[in-house]
Each structure stands twice: as C-alpha cells, then as structure tokens.
Amino acid sequence: MLQLFRFIAILEGISYLSLFGLSMPLKYWGKIPEPNIYVGYAHGFLFIVFVALAAVFCWQNKWNIKRFAVLFLASLLPFGTFYADKKYLKPLALT
C-alpha cells in the first residue's frame, strides 16, 4: 500500500506541475486548448485517488487528522506531494 501511495503522490505532483506549467500556458498563450483537457482529467483523477489513499493510509496507520490535513494541503500546493513523500512517506519505506 505504501509503494502505491508514494507512486500516486509523485504522479499527482507531476500532473499538477504539468497542468499549470505546461498545458495552461498552451491553452491561454498558445491558443491550444486540447492538452489542457487531457492533463486536467488526469490531474483530477490523480487528485481524487491521492486524497482517497491518504484517508485510507491515515486510517490504517492510525494517524491523526492533523497528518491527513498535512497530506491534503500538500495535494493543493505545487511541489507539495513531493514534500509529503520525502517527509512522511519515504521514512516509512526505509523502516
């Protein structure tokens, strides 16, 4: 479960950066809206999966609501899921 959660966290972070760093400029500056549709769908799906896995993971590991809030907040910030992976998830994988 931990490896899946870490994988989804990284993918969600990449999709977030792709959405706002690549497809949004293409849509608004390049007048090419198509990539934004697909990247947006992928990011939305990965966001929902990340939040659901965060809830399940926190429940399974008996983490408090504060840790879930940190993971949720990380999903809303650029580079946040990379930080959450490094700070909270990677240390668990090393044990």
C-alpha positions as CSV (number, residue, x, y, z in Angstrom):
1,M,0.0,0.0,0.0
2,L,2.8,2.4,0.9
3,Q,4.5,2.0,-2.5
4,L,1.2,2.6,-4.3
5,F,0.6,5.7,-2.2
6,R,4.1,7.1,-2.9
7,F,3.7,6.4,-6.6
8,I,0.4,8.2,-6.8
9,A,1.8,11.1,-4.8
10,I,4.6,11.5,-7.3
11,L,2.2,11.2,-10.3
12,E,-0.2,13.7,-8.7
13,G,2.6,16.2,-8.2
14,I,3.8,15.7,-11.8
15,S,0.3,16.1,-13.2
16,Y,-0.2,19.3,-11.1
17,L,3.0,20.8,-12.4
18,S,2.2,19.7,-16.0
19,L,-1.3,21.3,-15.7
20,F,-0.1,24.7,-14.5
21,G,3.3,24.7,-16.1
22,L,2.6,23.2,-19.5
23,S,-1.0,22.8,-20.6
24,M,-2.4,26.1,-19.1
25,P,0.2,28.2,-20.9
26,L,-0.5,26.3,-24.1
27,K,-4.3,26.9,-23.6
28,Y,-4.1,30.7,-22.8
29,W,-0.9,31.8,-24.6
30,G,-0.7,29.4,-27.4
31,K,-4.5,29.1,-28.0
32,I,-4.1,25.3,-28.0
33,P,-6.8,24.0,-25.6
34,E,-6.7,20.2,-26.3
35,P,-3.7,19.3,-24.0
36,N,-5.4,21.1,-21.1
37,I,-8.4,18.8,-21.3
38,Y,-6.5,15.6,-21.0
39,V,-4.0,16.8,-18.5
40,G,-6.8,18.3,-16.5
41,Y,-8.7,15.0,-16.5
42,A,-5.6,13.1,-15.5
43,H,-4.8,15.5,-12.7
44,G,-8.4,15.5,-11.4
45,F,-8.4,11.7,-11.3
46,L,-5.0,11.5,-9.6
47,F,-6.0,14.2,-7.1
48,I,-9.1,12.2,-6.1
49,V,-7.1,9.0,-5.8
50,F,-4.4,10.7,-3.8
51,V,-6.9,12.1,-1.3
52,A,-8.7,8.8,-1.0
53,L,-5.4,6.9,-0.5
54,A,-4.3,9.5,2.1
55,A,-7.5,8.9,4.0
56,V,-7.2,5.1,3.9
57,F,-3.5,5.2,4.7
58,C,-4.0,7.5,7.7
59,W,-6.8,5.3,9.0
60,Q,-4.8,2.1,8.5
61,N,-1.7,3.6,10.3
62,K,-3.8,5.3,13.0
63,W,-2.5,8.7,12.1
64,N,-4.4,11.6,13.5
65,I,-6.5,14.1,11.5
66,K,-3.6,16.6,11.6
67,R,-1.4,14.3,9.4
68,F,-4.3,13.8,7.0
69,A,-4.7,17.6,6.8
70,V,-1.0,18.0,6.0
71,L,-1.3,15.4,3.2
72,F,-4.4,17.1,1.9
73,L,-2.8,20.5,2.0
74,A,0.2,19.1,0.2
75,S,-2.1,18.0,-2.6
76,L,-3.2,21.6,-3.1
77,L,0.3,23.2,-3.3
78,P,2.8,23.0,-6.1
79,F,5.6,20.6,-5.1
80,G,3.5,19.7,-2.0
81,T,3.2,16.0,-2.8
82,F,7.0,15.7,-3.3
83,Y,7.5,17.3,0.1
84,A,4.9,15.0,1.7
85,D,6.6,12.0,0.1
86,K,10.0,13.0,1.4
87,K,8.9,14.0,4.9
88,Y,6.2,11.4,5.7
89,L,6.2,8.5,3.3
90,K,9.8,7.8,2.4
91,P,10.9,7.3,6.1
92,L,8.2,4.7,6.4
93,A,9.5,2.9,3.4
94,L,13.0,2.8,4.9
95,T,11.9,1.0,8.1
